[in-house]
């Protein structure tokens, strides 16, 4: 393996008695985009700030191409940062905002203007270079902020919730644009987000954080299809919580016996919940079926079908829209899990009670 471009080694950061980062380790390869995903307060934004030099770690090292930059001031780290708030200078035009970082680094006027114009063209704003921020939309302002971050040819691009202030349509368009630019520029990028779809669509690898550590890091496919814990399974994507009984490393649920893949503290005979994706369940119209179709939602090429489940709580199945036409609301159906293994989690009190009450129909 070649040396990573960026490394965080055993980084710890505390605020008073609260440990926000706990011996965190992370690396980014050359031209790679890594997303940090996790709930509020998990430490993902603090990780970005420590990398940028906006916060100083209590211990550990930050390496760029093998060189420790932990004590290097922010302005000398050669990192471009794009925040949720656009943070543009209101009295400057788009072109002057983009060139600001070069100006304070002593770049001459002609070179600064040329670089700003090139980058505004790259982000599709050539026609807006002489406009002030108040004259531009939120999406346009965020493109200017991105161009400004790229102007200094940074060693690392840091994106801190860059799209969360935008409406859904603009957010979707801009995330594709950011990814295109990141790939064309070949720049290592760290994206901090709470939006799982954003992380899944944009990143080469995703690190899911919880309580100051990275619980799992891998490709989007690995995290979605091979989660290592119940936390990862429920945080990345949608799952059905299906109560079942454990026996010899398997959980018995919906007529299937699924091998349990994650570490757990349960014993044979205990109740647990299998965490199963909506697309991993097959549903068929069946007069003798133990489940009832409650609703159907057309989502284009696939349809989300909701059926009765444990504790009369719904089970969601995602299936082809063509096949879903055979299912009628209010009619019975049968379910079958289409995989051989699963991650399990702890049941709530109601889930355990429902398994006892409806055990025959669930199993």
Buried (B, 14 or more C-beta within 10 A) or exposed (E): EEEBBBBBBEBBBBEEEEBBBBEBBBBBBEBBBBBBBBEEBBBBBBBBBBBBBBBEBEEBEBBBEEEEBBEBEEEEBBBBBBBBBBEBEEEBBBBBBBBBBBBEEEBEEEEBBEBBBBBBEBBEBEEBBEBBBEEBEBBBBBBBBBBBBBBBEBBBBBBBBBBEBBEEEBBBEBBEBBBEBBEEBEBBBBBBBBBBEBBBBBBBBBBBBBBBBBBBBBBBEBBBBBBBBBBBBBBBBEBBBBBBBBEEEBBBBBEBBBEBBBEBEBEEEBBBBBBBBBBBBEBEEEEEBBBBBBEBEEEEEBBBBBBBBBBEBBBBBBBEBEBBEEBEEEEBBBBEBEEEEBBBBBBEEEBBBBBEEBBEEBB
